[in-house]
Amino acid sequence: MRHILLLLATMILGISVAQAKVIGKEVTYAANGVNMKGYLAYDKDIKGKRPGVLVVHEWWGHNQYARKRALLLAGMGYTALAVDMYGDGKTADHPDTAGKFAAEVSKNMPVAKARFEAAMKTLAKQATVAPGQIAAIGYCFGGGVVLNMARAGEDLKGVASFHGPLATDTPAEKGKVKAKVAVFTGADDPMVPKAQVEAFSKEMDAAGVSYTLTSYPGVKHSFTNPAADELAAKFKLPLAYNADADQDSWKQLDAFLVSLFGPRE
C-alpha cells in the first residue's frame, strides 16, 4: 500500500518524494575513462539488502525525470540507480542534440555495453543491494538500451521498456537472454510502428524469451512523461502524455518486479 500512495502523490499530484526515509544522492563512476554521473536512491529505514533497479534515461539524457523514477522505486523498497549513458551527465534541450547523443551510443554497442555494465557494477556494490538481484528499466532511448542489454545476455533478472524502440541490429539468440522482459508501447506511436512491434514479438518467440507486451490503443510516444505535451508543442514532435497508460504501466511494472524478486516491505 505504501508504494501505491507514493505513486499517487508523485504522479497524480505532481509533487516530489517528501518522505525523509528516501535518500537520493549523486554518484560518479567511470567507464573506459569517461566519468559517468548517476543518481542513487534508497530507503534508509529498510534493514538489510534488497533488489536493485537500474533506470536508463530518455534521449534527453540523465535528467530529473529519470531521478524521479529512481526515487519512486526507492519508495517501493528497491535501491535504484538512474544511470548516465552519455557521460559527464550530458543532457540535451533540443531534439537534434538529443538525437546526436542517442545515436552516438546506440550505434556503438561496445560503448553502450561498457557504460551499462559500469552502472550495473556500481549498483551491485552498494551495501543495500542483494547479490545477483538486479533488474533494469528504461524510457524511450533507455527502453531500447535495456532491451539490447537483455539481448546481449547481461546478468539481469528482468528488464522493462517504456515507449522504447523495439528494432535491433542484434536480434536475441535462443538461450542467450537471461532476463524476463516487459514492454509497454503506444499503439499510435509513429516511432514504434505496428510492424516493429510485430517483428519484436516474432524475435522474442523465436529466441524463447519470457516476455509480455502491452500496447495501449490511441497512445503516442513518451506517454509516461508529463512533460511530453509541452515538448510536443515546442518541437512539433508526435509525443503525448497519457495518465491512464502511465499509471497502468507502472502498476504492471510493480507486479513484474514482485514476480522477479518477491514482495517488498
Buried (B, 14 or more C-beta within 10 A) or exposed (E): EEBEEBBEBBBEEEEEBEBEEBBBEEBEBEBEEBEBBBBBBBBEEBEEBBBBBBBBBBBBBBBEBBBBBBBBBBBBBBBBBBBBBBBEBEBBEEBEBBBEBBEBBBEEBEBBBBBBBBBBEBBBEBEBBBEEBBBBBBBBBBBBBBBBBBBBBBEBBBBBBBBBBBBBEEBBBEEEBBBBBBBBBBBBBEBBBEEBBEBBBEBBEEBEBEBEBBBBEEBBBBBBBBBBBEBBEEEEBBBBBBEEBBBBBBEBBBEBBEEBBEEBE
